[in-house]
Amino acid sequence: TGFEAYEWSTGDTTSMIQVSEGGIYGVTVTENTGCLGSYLIFVSQVPGVDLSVSVSDTTICEGETVELLAEGNFGFVNWSNAPNSAMTTADTSGMYIVEAGNFFGCTVYDTVTVDIRPLPMVEILGDSILCFEGESILTANFDPQSFDYLWSDNGATTDSLLINQAGNYDLTITDDIGCSGEASIEIIQAENPIDSII
């Protein structure tokens, strides 16, 4: 600084320039006396840092984990929850930050947001006692538009089930990413009222 004018080999005329490639850069400066001075600046381009993560932002089910692997060209790598490791296990909701760098001082960052979805809680509604030779309807207390349903009795996929036999009935509901919840109910067959009279 302190010169009247600047002329760089890049064509810039400011006192400072920003370069993105290695090479030789020349600058001619003019003093307030009119004298000229020329300088050469050698800029070395060091290898950059290439970083990618094996998993993008994701949602997993409660009880599951996801492995996050930092890949690329770097000299060192640190996860926010696992220093000095290229791999970490995500088992809680939140943002996982990875830092990678080389020994020239270049550093890059990436993030992965993991959301852990609670397992759906389901309950089967209906009478647990089935009248003799009667029928009953078992119903799940969930919006049928939001989940897939599967009954163990006959593979029905509706939110309600018509039954006419005693036994154990299991229901599995599954959301859009595969998180499942289960419920069961035991149905008891009432005795023939005629038998109790005799």
Secondary structure, DSSP 8 states (H G I E B T S, - for coil): ---SEEEETTS--SS----SS-EEEEEEEE-TTS-EEEEEEEE------EEEES--SEEEETT--EEEEEEEE-SEEEETTBTT-SEEEE-SSEEEEEEEE-TTS-EEEEEEEEEEE------EES-SEE-TT--EEEEESS-TTT-EEEETTT---SSEEEE-S-EEEEEEEE-TTS-EEEEEEEEEE---HHHHH-
